[in-house]
Amino acid sequence: MKCDACGKISVTGNNVSHSKRHTKRKWIPNIHHARMLVDGRKMRLKLCTRCLRTQALVQS
């Protein structure tokens, strides 16, 4: 999972409970497929929601 625009990827770390036990977990970016105009051609990109919002503002 990687955003084609900003390069955002998943990050690993630990869940820490109240008793301070550490268990592994992963934070995954919210990736969606979108068709965008890139250099005058329609391309299917994998974009995170933050990039979708900013690209929608740029294109309109």
C-alpha positions in Angstrom: 0.0 0.0 0.0 1.6 3.2 -1.2 0.2 6.5 -2.4 1.3 7.3 -5.9 1.3 11.1 -5.2 2.9 11.6 -1.8 4.6 8.2 -1.3 2.8 7.6 2.0 3.3 3.9 3.2 2.2 1.8 6.1 4.0 2.3 9.4 4.6 -0.3 12.1 4.7 0.1 15.9 3.3 -1.2 19.1 -0.1 -1.2 20.8 0.5 -0.3 24.5 -2.1 -1.4 26.9 -2.8 0.1 30.3 -0.6 -2.6 31.9 2.2 -1.5 29.4 2.1 -4.8 27.4 3.5 -4.2 23.9 1.9 -6.0 20.9 2.8 -5.3 17.2 0.4 -3.3 15.0 0.4 -1.5 11.7 -1.0 1.9 10.6 -2.2 1.6 7.0 -2.9 4.7 4.8 -6.4 5.1 3.5 -5.7 4.3 -0.2 -8.4 4.6 -3.0 -8.2 4.1 -6.7 -9.0 7.2 -8.7 -8.8 8.2 -12.4 -7.0 11.5 -12.8 -5.7 13.5 -15.7 -1.9 13.3 -15.8 -0.2 15.2 -18.7 -3.5 15.2 -20.6 -4.1 11.4 -20.2 -6.5 9.6 -17.9 -4.5 7.4 -15.5 -5.7 5.1 -12.7 -3.8 6.0 -9.6 -3.7 4.8 -6.0 -4.1 7.9 -3.9 -4.5 8.5 -0.1 -7.6 10.5 0.9 -5.5 13.6 1.7 -4.1 13.6 -1.8 -7.6 13.0 -3.3 -8.9 16.1 -1.6 -6.0 18.3 -2.7 -6.0 16.9 -6.3 -9.7 17.5 -6.5 -9.2 21.2 -5.6 -6.3 21.6 -8.1 -8.3 20.0 -11.0 -11.5 22.0 -10.5 
